[in-house]
Structures are given as structure tokens and as C-alpha cells.
Amino acid sequence: MSDNRVASFRFSYLSGKHKQAIDVYEEAQRIGIDDWEVYHNRGLCQLYLKNYAMACDDFKQANAIQRHDSTYMVRAHCCSRTLLLRSAHHARRCNIRPLTLLLT
């Protein structure tokens, strides 16, 4: 990845402009840059935007290109968030109330 694009991403990412950073990485993919860092960093942006399913896909693709412990760890967190959200949505839809413990 070129230094200008890396600098552009880092500036966008660090200044909280996650959508803009995603655009930079999508442009990198369009021009044929197939690097694990592209997918990993785009996944981080998706994670901050709470697009958990998209983030999990990006982390999976990053690990398919080149394995990194940090990517595995973030992907596990992301996938667990996705499962928790699905469970909560299902519980609301079925009108299931959470269990509460009575401390006496």
C-alpha cells in the first residue's frame, strides 16, 4: 500500500472519520491492492461503526491473506458481539424476559 494511502487512512481513522477511512481502503481494493492490512484496518473501522457482520468478514479475509494474532482476537470479539445482538433481538421478538437472580 502506498505511503500516501496509509497516511490518509491513519489520519481518517485517528480523527474518528471511520467512513472516510473505509472509502480509502475500498479504493485500495479497487485498484488491486490485496493486503491483509487493508482488510484488517477496514474491519476496525466497521467495528467502530458497529457493523459487526461486515467487520467479521473483513477480519476473516485478512487472516486468509496472512494470519495475525491481533486479527484473530478482534474477529473473535466481533463475532461474539454479533451473536449477542442476535440473541438479544430474538429474545425481544419472542418476548423473553432476562433471568434475574434474587439475592437474599
Secondary structure, DSSP 8 states (H G I E B T S, - for coil): --HHHHHHHHHHHHTT-HHHHHHHHHHHHHTT---HHHHHHHHHHHHHTT-HHHHHHHHHHHHHHS--HHHHHHHHHHHHHHHHHHHHHHHHHTT---------
